[in-house]
């Protein structure tokens, strides 16, 4: 297994739309394994979407495990939200948007229902609430080329862009 590079904002590849998985072959299994390896090797990581990673083809795959013991892996392939209910507003961060420096409040559905396939292609449907729902929505946004900061007011986005430029300048020194 390989630890993959996590792309950092403002890398344009973060805006890619994920490619649906049709063939659950060895190549896809390796991508999933590498995604979990990267996820578990990254401190404070709740989940990763393939579009956040330095992959030639960004497959429609996200891996999630925010359990304390990191022993509850979930892989969503070709995930799609089919129902949203309620509202929650909470802080979010992102492994691709300088998680040690940038967190903002984002409005999400409180409860969602999701159809997806597991890593072998078997169909599933789950209902997620609260943090789990927020996490899934955040990751499925990634697979559609949307970062959590894209949900913010333009003035907040401008402030974040200035902060990122400052972080990048400091990193060069």
C-alpha positions in Angstrom: 0.0 0.0 0.0 1.0 3.6 -0.7 0.5 6.8 1.2 -0.7 9.3 -1.4 -0.1 13.0 -1.6 -3.0 15.1 -0.4 -3.6 18.0 -2.7 -3.7 21.5 -1.1 -5.9 24.5 -2.0 -5.7 26.3 -4.4 -4.6 23.3 -6.5 -7.0 23.2 -9.5 -7.2 19.4 -9.4 -9.4 19.8 -6.3 -12.2 21.0 -8.6 -12.2 17.8 -10.7 -15.4 15.8 -10.9 -15.0 12.2 -9.9 -15.3 9.4 -12.4 -18.0 6.8 -11.6 -16.6 3.3 -10.8 -18.0 0.7 -13.2 -15.4 -2.0 -12.9 -14.5 -3.1 -9.3 -11.2 -4.7 -10.4 -7.7 -4.9 -8.7 -6.9 -1.4 -9.8 -9.9 0.0 -7.9 -9.1 -2.2 -4.9 -5.5 -0.8 -4.8 -6.8 2.8 -5.0 -9.2 2.1 -2.0 -6.3 0.4 -0.1 -4.0 3.4 -0.8 -6.8 5.8 0.2 -7.3 4.1 3.6 -3.5 3.9 4.1 -3.3 7.7 3.4 -6.3 8.3 5.7 -4.8 6.4 8.6 -1.4 7.9 8.1 -2.8 11.5 8.3 -3.2 13.0 11.8 -6.8 14.1 12.6 -8.2 12.9 9.3 -11.9 11.9 9.4 -12.2 11.0 5.7 -10.8 11.5 2.3 -12.2 11.7 -1.2 -10.2 10.5 -4.2 -10.4 14.0 -5.8 -8.2 15.3 -2.8 -5.4 13.0 -3.8 -2.7 13.0 -6.4 -4.4 10.3 -8.5 -4.4 10.2 -12.3 -8.0 9.2 -12.3 -10.2 10.6 -9.5 -12.6 7.7 -9.0 -16.0 8.3 -7.2 -14.6 6.9 -4.0 -14.5 8.2 -0.4 -13.1 6.6 2.7 -14.4 7.4 6.1 -13.3 6.5 9.6 -13.6 9.1 12.4 -13.8 6.5 15.2 -11.4 7.2 18.1 -9.7 3.8 17.6 -9.7 4.0 13.8 -11.4 0.7 13.5 -14.6 1.6 11.7 -13.6 1.9 8.0 -16.4 2.8 5.5 -15.8 3.0 1.8 -18.5 4.8 -0.3 -18.2 4.1 -4.0 -20.6 6.1 -6.4 -22.3 7.6 -3.3 -25.4 9.7 -3.9 -27.5 11.6 -1.4 -31.2 10.7 -2.0 -32.8 12.5 0.9 -31.9 15.5 3.1 -33.6 16.7 6.2 -33.1 19.3 8.9 -30.2 21.7 9.3 -27.0 21.9 11.2 -24.4 24.7 11.2 -21.0 23.6 12.5 -17.3 24.2 12.0 -15.5 22.3 9.3 -12.0 21.8 8.3 -10.4 19.9 5.5 -7.2 18.0 4.9 -6.8 20.0 1.6 -7.5 23.4 3.1 -4.7 23.9 5.7 -6.6 22.1 8.5 -4.2 23.5 11.2 -5.1 27.0 10.2 -8.6 27.2 8.6 -12.0 26.2 10.0 -15.3 27.8 9.1 -19.0 27.2 9.9 -20.9 25.5 7.1 -24.6 24.8 6.8 -25.4 21.1 6.1 -28.4 18.8 6.3 -28.8 17.2 9.8 -29.9 13.9 8.4 -29.2 12.3 5.0 -30.0 9.1 3.2 -27.3 7.8 0.9 -27.2 5.2 -1.8 -23.7 3.8 -2.5 -21.7 0.7 -3.4 -19.1 -0.9 -1.2 -15.7 -1.7 -2.5 -16.9 -4.9 -4.1 -19.8 -3.2 -5.9 -22.6 -4.3 -3.7 -25.4 -1.7 -3.3 -26.2 -0.2 0.1 -28.3 2.5 1.6 -27.6 4.2 4.9 -29.1 7.0 6.9 -26.6 9.3 8.6 -27.1 12.0 11.3 -25.2 14.8 12.8 -21.4 14.4 12.5 -21.7 11.4 10.2 -24.1 13.2 7.9 -21.8 16.3 7.9 -18.8 14.1 7.0 -20.5 12.3 4.1 -21.8 15.6 2.7 -18.3 17.1 2.9 -16.7 14.2 1.1 -19.4 13.8 -1.6 -19.0 17.6 -2.3 -15.3 16.9 -2.9 -16.3 14.3 -5.5 -18.4 16.9 -7.2 -15.6 19.4 -7.3 -16.8 21.5 -4.4 -14.8 22.4 -1.3 -16.4 23.4 1.9 -15.2 26.9 1.6 -17.2 27.2 -1.7 -20.3 27.3 0.6 -19.1 30.4 2.3 -19.8 34.1 1.7 -17.4 35.6 -0.9 -15.9 37.9 1.8 -15.0 34.9 3.9 -13.5 33.2 0.8 -11.4 36.3 0.2 -10.2 36.2 3.8 -9.2 32.6 3.5 -7.4 33.2 0.2 -5.3 35.9 1.9 -4.6 33.6 4.8 -3.5 30.8 2.4 -1.1 33.3 0.6 0.4 34.2 4.0 0.8 30.5 4.9 2.5 29.8 1.6 4.8 32.8 1.9 5.8 31.7 5.4 6.5 28.2 4.2 8.9 29.5 1.6 11.0 31.3 4.3 
